[in-house]
Amino acid sequence: MTESLNISKIFFGFYIFFVCKLSEIMMQPQPLDPAIALGKAPKAHEPVVIVGGGLAGISAALEALRFGASVILVDKEADLGGNSAKASSGINGCDTPIQEKMGIKDSQLLFYSDTLAAGDRENDPVLVDILVHNSAQSVQFLIDNGVNLSDVNLCGGHSVPRTHWLLSPKEGRPLPVGVAIIRALKAKLEEWRDPEKFNEKEPRLKIKLNRRVLGLVTWNDFVTGVRVLGDNGQIEEIAGKAVILTTGGFSADREKDKTSLLLEFAPSLLSFPTTNGRFATGDGVKMARAMGAGLLEWIKYRFTQLHLLIPKILGLQPNFWLQRLYINHEGKRFGNELGRRDELTKLIIQHCARQKEAGDMPIAWMLMNKESAESFGMPAFNFYFKIKGFFKELPNINSLATELNASEDDLIQTINDYNNYAEKRNIDKNFKDPFGKSVFPVKFNINESLFVARIAPAIHYTMGGLQIDKNAFVFSEFLSKPFQGLLAAGEVTGGVHGANRLAGNSLLECVVFGRIAGKSAAAIDYQSALLGKTSSGIGADAQTNEERQEL
């Protein structure tokens, strides 16, 4: 009998041990992908590792450095910038000194409402509140770092002008706002590589280019580094007390294999061109997803928008968008030129004929006149017209009819109707045309010369991505809480924009949440976390308006 009890105790003890070990194993983010490796316990002195060197990554690096952390910034390209360097619209800011100087009346509530409306209210309202609340200081952050954001324009979907950008030069080649921002912030990064400037023995910033991150390194439920493939073909492990993913979206993830996010979520869009660089392959989404990171549900059915593309380059600067007129192959308007980009795209696909010479894409025509060009700035306009060759000059409406193979009478009717709407708006400030347009900056004359450019839809931005909390920590579906030591910012995340992004909110999101991620990562206290206490920067719940994240 005693022997039987002893055997039972042994068996019961083994059972308890087995269950405990199994629970311990199950609580670890399992390496579902070979690129995920199990590392060592995190250490407070280790650097913050940032994956992706666009605006979100650079903003995160500068903020982490400002709060005392060491930083290793990794990018798979030969230079920093990513798609941020391609940006042309500008960055939104609400209640800024520049708006006040220009007499623009704005409010955080109005900006908040515009962002939710553009996203079909599928946005995370908490994240939108953070975005709006920190917008003015984000614009000032860029100005303080050498970006001359001295002009404000009205972009589609906005109630008032709030998109800040560079003034067009009086002569010479215009500088895209994305290039100006990246150039200025790269210069600030270089300052951090000079330890003497900060009275330090060693630089706290290292930049590793031409290195592709293969996956994340974990220890229990901590993310403690990354595995990197160098340009020499060697794999190295970079340890860190936190990892920030700022790898961008996946508009160029076109490989027709099981890893393609475009193929998985939107196979019908694979035939569309993209404005993104070839590097936009969703690396951050894939490596975090392999660990069980949460993706917002609407990524499965509504994750991208189609952008208007002038052949060869991404869009044009905002004054172009304000002054232009859109017509189809019949010479007829089909929508509000200042409407949401996703809606305009649908209208182009619906109302415009496809052209074989344009890859069988639906093509619309953008019209401008001399007044439009002068409003933009003739030297800048001539860069796109004479150097880039995006516009063709036609002497009159008859020539335009020939170019489009359209009815001259229909074109004349289109121009006359548009001018009549402009007159009615001058009389009645509440007037809107049949397409909902209420801003008519210029009129057109059927006898004047016209500048015409073809435009087509293209994949520009992926709406869905990793789910983050107020401090930019990535949420784990497996653990039902945020990961410890894994953060994200920029297009790799979802929630800010909802179903459609408001023009100018992309750069703003990168600055706001990039800086929040950098600050959060620098503040991580692993000693408290390892003792089972809650760190102020780890696993925090989403905030209310009263306790929103401040920069």
C-alpha positions, 0 to 999 in steps of 0.5 A: 500500500505504501509503495503504491502511494509512493508511486502515485506521489512520484507520478503526480509530481512528474505530472505537475512538473510536466504541466508547469514546463508545458505552460512555461513553453507555451507562454513563450512566443514560439519560433514559428519561423526559422528566422526567430531565435531564442536569445538571452535575458535582456540587459538595461545597458544594451542598445535600442535596435531600430529596423528601418531607416525611413522617417519613422525610424530616424525619428525613433532614433533621435528620440531614443538618443535624446532620452539617453539610450544607445541606438543601432539603426539597421536598414537593408538599403544602401542609404536611409530614407525609404519611401519617406524620401519620396513624399511630396504632399507634406505633413499635417499640423493643427494650430501651428504658428504658420497657420496662425500667420496665414489666418487659417482657423483650425482646431484639433477637433476639426482635424480629428473629425477629418481623419476619422471621416477619411478612414470611414471611422475604422480608425483607432480613435485613441491613436488618432487623438495622439496623432492630432494632439502632437501634430503641431509640435511634430511640425515644429520638431522638423522646423527645429531640425532644419526643415523650412516648412513655411507654407501650408496647403489644402489637400483632399479630405481636409476642411481647412489648409493644414498640410505644411510643406516647402515654398516653391523656389523662385528658380531652379529645381524644386526640392520634394518635402520628403527629401528635405526632411530626410536630408535634415534629419540625417544631418542630425543623426550624424551629429550623434555619431560624434561623441565629443559633441556630447562629451562622451567617450563613445558614440551612442549611435551606430548605423548599419546599412545593406543589412537585411533583418531576418527575424527577431530574437526572443527570451521568454516573452521579451524581444531581445534583438534581431538576426541580420544578414549582412552584405557579406552573406554572414548572419549576425545577431544584434542584441538590444533591450528593445526592437522598434520596427519601422520597416514600412508597408508592403506595396511592392511585395509582389513575389507570387509565393506564399510569403507575399502579403499582397497576394494573400490580402489583395491578389486583384491588385498585383497588376497595379503599379506602385509608387513605392520603392522595391524595398517595401516588402512588409518585412516588419509585418512578417517577422512580428506576425510569425511571433503571433503579433496582432493585425487589425482585422480590416487588413483582410479586406480593406488595407490599401488605397490606390494613388494618383500617379503621374508616370514615373514619379509619385504624384505632385506637390499640393498646389498642383492638386489644388489647381487642377481639373480632371476629365476622362476620355470623353472630356467630362469631369467625373468627381471632386478633384479635392476628394478622397484619394480612394474615392477618386481612384474608384471613379477613375476606374469606373469612368476612364478608358483603359489605354494599352500604351499605359499597361491597360490601366484606366487613364484620366487627364489632368488639366492646368492653365497658365494661372495654375502654373504661376500659382504653383511657381513657374520655375517649379512647374517648368521642372515637371513640364520641361525637364521631366516631361509630364505635361504636354502644352496644347494651344486651345480646346480644339487641340485638346479634343484632338489629343483625347479624340473627344467631342470639342462640344463636350469639352467646352460644356465641361469648361463652361460648367466648371467656370459657372460653379466657380462664379456661384461659389463666389456669390454663395460661400456654402455652394458646392458643385454636383460632385461636392467641390467647394474650392475653385481656385482658377477658371479656364478659357477655351481659347487659352493654352492648356497643360495636360498630363495623364494620371493613373491609379497605383498602389501607394500605401498599405492601411493595415498592419501591426496593432500598437498601444499608446506607447507604440508597443506591438500587441501579441494575439498569442499572449493577449497583451503587448510584447515586452521590448517590441515596438513599431511605428509608421506604415508597418502599423495599423489603426491610425488611418482606418480604411483610407489615409488622409493626405499628409498624415503619413509623414505626421504618423512617422514623426509622432509615433516614431518619437513615441516609440523611441521614448518608450524604448529608452525608458524600458526598465527590465529590472522591474519587468523581470521582477514581475512589476509593470514598467511604465513603458511595457504593456501599458493599456491604451490611454484615455484622452486625459492620459494620452501620450505626450512628446 
